[in-house]
Amino acid sequence: MSEDTFDVIVIGAGENGLVLGNYLGKAGQKVLVCERRLESGGGLSTEECTILGCWHNTGSYYHDTVQVTPIYQDLDLVNANAIYIHPPVQSSLLKRDGESLTLFSDLEQTEAEIARWSKEDAQAWRRHSEAFHSALSSHYQPYLLNPAQNGMGHEDFDSRSDSTPLEAVQAEFKHPMTQALLLSHFMVPRGILSNYEGAGRFLQLVVGTSASNRIVEGGSHELAQALWTEQLRNNGWVWDSTPIKRILIEEGKAVGVETSTGRELHAKVVVSTVDLQTTFQTLVGPEHIPQELAPQLQAFQLEEFSLFVIHAVMDEVPTVNAKDDHVSRALRWTLGFESAEDVQEHIAQIQAGKVPNRLGAVVSCPSLHDPSQALPGKHTFLLWQLVPSRLKSGDWSDVADSYAQQILDWVSEYLPNMKGKNVLRQVVMSPQDLVTKWQYPQGTVFGGKSAGAQLGADRPIPELANYRTPIKNLYLGGASMHPGAGIEGASGYVAAKVIADDLGISIPASV
Ligand SMILES: Cc1cc2nc3c(=O)[nH]c(=O)nc-3n(C[C@H](O)[C@H](O)[C@H](O)COP(=O)(O)OP(=O)(O)OC[C@H]3O[C@@H](n4cnc5c(N)ncnc54)[C@H](O)[C@@H]3O)c2cc1C
């Protein structure tokens, strides 16, 4: 094989690209993973964007499905230095009056906490959590780790396949705080809005994982680093700063890629893990898109929201205006949502394309749980608020700074020292910045709307749902595919299985 010829070329070294590269490399394929950015990782990104010596997770942070897929174990990532921290106080919904509802890593504690507000909800929480864990290996893993199907053969999941998260949550949980906390976990990190049709099916998954948030010691990028290290051990190369300009197609077959510098690289198989639009409109090119596919690709819907992000460094650890002490130690604070109605109002503003003045955010102090992420004695701060990816009128760059200040003033009602001299530096990222940084389409970050026909067997569109494309030897493997976005590497894993099947080889997959 010449130095420009590989068995498999993967476009994009995000989690999915690296996962699929690793599995196929383990199966003996010579793999090249090409990455546009300076560093591999995609959404696994940690950067010194405020003060040198303080690390910020500029992409993903809450890794709540690590235990749901076998990837971490299969690829032995702990030995490549991806070490997860699972804080005992997981997720607090904090009300303006200082009352709170907290989820703990320990189910007994969570049940007792929910029972303070509603005994019925506490029982329902235990029931759904246990049901999720007992169906994990028999139903959820086969569903998530194989090409999409419409049903799971699990009554609890299938019976909610026409419900919205709001309907599912309200049917099973009665207290406004339980409802609001769950809907906030649908939004972050699942990327699912409360009125997304059909997404109520994930109720048990959300209950079962919302107290499983893990963070990577040293920052999320350490997971990318571990996958990168393993890729080199597993018969592969990762070339950073190598943007792919186009996929080479000859006689309806993908035969390789061309880099932005004009270098041609050849392979038996090409896999794109970048979003659907970029893959087809830019990398494949309209001239190679089969006629019958074009209207369906056009009809594929992006989610209508994005993230408004604030990273800051604080001189002191955040103080929390909470009646219960444990809240100040929570990994995640949900602010501004005290009921399902609050969530609905917030979402209505987003879906109307307005800058939401109905604020509601998910906030964390990463250095509280991992001091290695900040200079000694300093603290890092992370805030995400959902916002429209594009504004109906005006531009994010015109409003981002003043909006960030409005949000921080509001946050200081919950975290009183989150203001003044205690905030040493802050960096704001609006959806427009996400477009520049990640080149995600229109600043959306979840690979396409997880609702209606774009769920299950029809994700992203029926013709592409089995990870193959009408262009022979071209496969798909990113967050636009089932089971969607999130740090679980699942679509990379499924793509590796499908490609292995077509190549007549077997990958060392444990599910
Ligand atoms: C700000 C933010 C916060 C998030 N928070 C969470 C969270 O807390 N928990 C969670 O589970 N999920 C979270 N997500 C979502 C999660 O990060 C993504 O679902 C996940 O990264 C998808 O992995 P991927 O490999 O499919 O794509 P990506 O991680 O996007 O990787 C794709 C890679 O392809 C590269 N690329 C693009 N075009 C080209 C090209 N032409 N040539 C070569 N390379 C190219 C990109 O640079 C990128 O590195 C978050 C995302 C963002 C942006």
PDBQT file of the ligand as one rigid body, heavy atoms in Angstrom, charges set to zero:
ROOT
HETATM    1  C1  LIG A 601     -20.674  23.653  23.162  1.00  0.00    +0.000 C 
HETATM    2  C2  LIG A 601     -21.109  22.205  23.128  1.00  0.00    +0.000 A 
HETATM    3  C3  LIG A 601     -21.464  21.571  24.301  1.00  0.00    +0.000 A 
HETATM    4  C4  LIG A 601     -21.869  20.234  24.288  1.00  0.00    +0.000 A 
HETATM    5  N1  LIG A 601     -22.117  19.594  25.470  1.00  0.00    +0.000 NA
HETATM    6  C5  LIG A 601     -22.360  18.275  25.500  1.00  0.00    +0.000 A 
HETATM    7  C6  LIG A 601     -22.394  17.574  26.752  1.00  0.00    +0.000 A 
HETATM    8  O1  LIG A 601     -22.194  18.150  27.818  1.00  0.00    +0.000 OA
HETATM    9  N2  LIG A 601     -22.641  16.244  26.725  1.00  0.00    +0.000 N 
HETATM   10  C7  LIG A 601     -22.827  15.567  25.557  1.00  0.00    +0.000 A 
HETATM   11  O2  LIG A 601     -23.040  14.343  25.609  1.00  0.00    +0.000 OA
HETATM   12  N3  LIG A 601     -22.767  16.202  24.351  1.00  0.00    +0.000 NA
HETATM   13  C8  LIG A 601     -22.519  17.530  24.303  1.00  0.00    +0.000 A 
HETATM   14  N4  LIG A 601     -22.381  18.186  23.104  1.00  0.00    +0.000 N 
HETATM   15  C9  LIG A 601     -22.604  17.430  21.875  1.00  0.00    +0.000 C 
HETATM   16  C10 LIG A 601     -21.401  16.561  21.537  1.00  0.00    +0.000 C 
HETATM   17  O3  LIG A 601     -20.210  17.302  21.684  1.00  0.00    +0.000 OA
HETATM   18  C11 LIG A 601     -21.522  16.069  20.095  1.00  0.00    +0.000 C 
HETATM   19  O4  LIG A 601     -22.738  15.373  19.956  1.00  0.00    +0.000 OA
HETATM   20  C12 LIG A 601     -20.376  15.125  19.746  1.00  0.00    +0.000 C 
HETATM   21  O5  LIG A 601     -19.155  15.830  19.841  1.00  0.00    +0.000 OA
HETATM   22  C13 LIG A 601     -20.549  14.604  18.342  1.00  0.00    +0.000 C 
HETATM   23  O6  LIG A 601     -19.386  13.892  18.001  1.00  0.00    +0.000 OA
HETATM   24  P1  LIG A 601     -19.007  13.716  16.473  1.00  0.00    +0.000 P 
HETATM   25  O7  LIG A 601     -17.738  12.971  16.441  1.00  0.00    +0.000 OA
HETATM   26  O8  LIG A 601     -20.164  13.165  15.735  1.00  0.00    +0.000 OA
HETATM   27  O9  LIG A 601     -18.848  15.198  15.923  1.00  0.00    +0.000 OA
HETATM   28  P2  LIG A 601     -17.844  16.325  16.338  1.00  0.00    +0.000 P 
HETATM   29  O10 LIG A 601     -17.424  16.182  17.739  1.00  0.00    +0.000 OA
HETATM   30  O11 LIG A 601     -18.483  17.578  15.906  1.00  0.00    +0.000 OA
HETATM   31  O12 LIG A 601     -16.586  16.031  15.419  1.00  0.00    +0.000 OA
HETATM   32  C14 LIG A 601     -16.594  16.267  14.037  1.00  0.00    +0.000 C 
HETATM   33  C15 LIG A 601     -15.184  16.662  13.651  1.00  0.00    +0.000 C 
HETATM   34  O13 LIG A 601     -15.114  16.806  12.235  1.00  0.00    +0.000 OA
HETATM   35  C16 LIG A 601     -14.255  17.879  11.958  1.00  0.00    +0.000 C 
HETATM   36  N5  LIG A 601     -14.504  18.336  10.599  1.00  0.00    +0.000 N 
HETATM   37  C17 LIG A 601     -15.539  19.078  10.150  1.00  0.00    +0.000 A 
HETATM   38  N6  LIG A 601     -15.418  19.292   8.827  1.00  0.00    +0.000 NA
HETATM   39  C18 LIG A 601     -14.285  18.654   8.432  1.00  0.00    +0.000 A 
HETATM   40  C19 LIG A 601     -13.617  18.508   7.183  1.00  0.00    +0.000 A 
HETATM   41  N7  LIG A 601     -14.100  19.054   6.067  1.00  0.00    +0.000 N 
HETATM   42  N8  LIG A 601     -12.459  17.807   7.145  1.00  0.00    +0.000 NA
HETATM   43  C20 LIG A 601     -11.952  17.234   8.277  1.00  0.00    +0.000 A 
HETATM   44  N9  LIG A 601     -12.550  17.352   9.486  1.00  0.00    +0.000 NA
HETATM   45  C21 LIG A 601     -13.702  18.043   9.558  1.00  0.00    +0.000 A 
HETATM   46  C22 LIG A 601     -14.605  18.892  13.019  1.00  0.00    +0.000 C 
HETATM   47  O14 LIG A 601     -13.595  19.862  13.170  1.00  0.00    +0.000 OA
HETATM   48  C23 LIG A 601     -14.781  17.996  14.245  1.00  0.00    +0.000 C 
HETATM   49  O15 LIG A 601     -13.573  17.847  14.950  1.00  0.00    +0.000 OA
HETATM   50  C24 LIG A 601     -21.963  19.522  23.073  1.00  0.00    +0.000 A 
HETATM   51  C25 LIG A 601     -21.592  20.174  21.886  1.00  0.00    +0.000 A 
HETATM   52  C26 LIG A 601     -21.152  21.496  21.905  1.00  0.00    +0.000 A 
HETATM   53  C27 LIG A 601     -20.704  22.136  20.632  1.00  0.00    +0.000 C 
ENDROOT
TORSDOF 0
